Amino acid sequence: MKNIIITGASRGIGSELGKLLCITSRVLLLSRDIEQLEQLRYENPALLIEKIDLSEKNSKKNIAAAI
């Protein structure tokens, strides 16, 4: 099984891509909008979500911890 990380995944192409890819892969969706990510996970429990702001200095450590 592949592991896929999608940034900016709370809406648009990122969220739709996550929905499609989680059928065959483990998908981690990253976004600043945790409420929208939680809604996506409610609709599809196979999705993994994490609140991340890539403009913050510690975001790389947060991503590593999420993985």
N, C-alpha and C positions, 0 to 999 in steps of 0.2 A: 504494500500500500504506500502510495506517495504522500508526502507531507507538503502542503501548500500554504503559504502565507500571503494574504491579500491586505494591503494597506488602503486606507480610505474606503473601507468596505461597508460603511453604514447605509449607503444608497447608491443608486445608479448601476453602472457596469460592475463595480466591485461586489455589490450584494448579489446581483444576478449570477455573476460568475461563481461566487461562493456556493450558491444554491445548486448549481449544476455540477460543480466539481466534487461536492461532498458525497455524491453518489458512489464515486469510485476511489476517493482519496480522503485523507484527514485534512481538514481545512481550518486554519486559524484566521479569523477576521479581526483586523485591527482598525480602530477608529477613535476619534475624540468623543463621538456621540454614543455613549454607552447605552442610553435608552433605546436608540434605534437598533443597536446590536442585540440587546436583550429581546426586542421584538422579533428580530430575525431568528434568534435561537429558539424562541417560543414556537415559531412556525416550523422550524426544522432543528430538532434537538441534536442532530449529528454535528452541527456547526460548533466550533470552539470560538470563543470571543475574548477579547482583551481590550480594555481602554488604554490607548496610547496616543500621546501627542509627540509627533516626531520632531517638533521644534524645541522640545525640552532636552536638556543635556543628558539626563539619566535615561532617556527613552531606550537607548540601545541595551542597557542593563535590564530594563523592564521587559523588552522583547525576549532577551535571552532567558529570563526567568519564566516567561510565559511558555516558552518552548520546552 
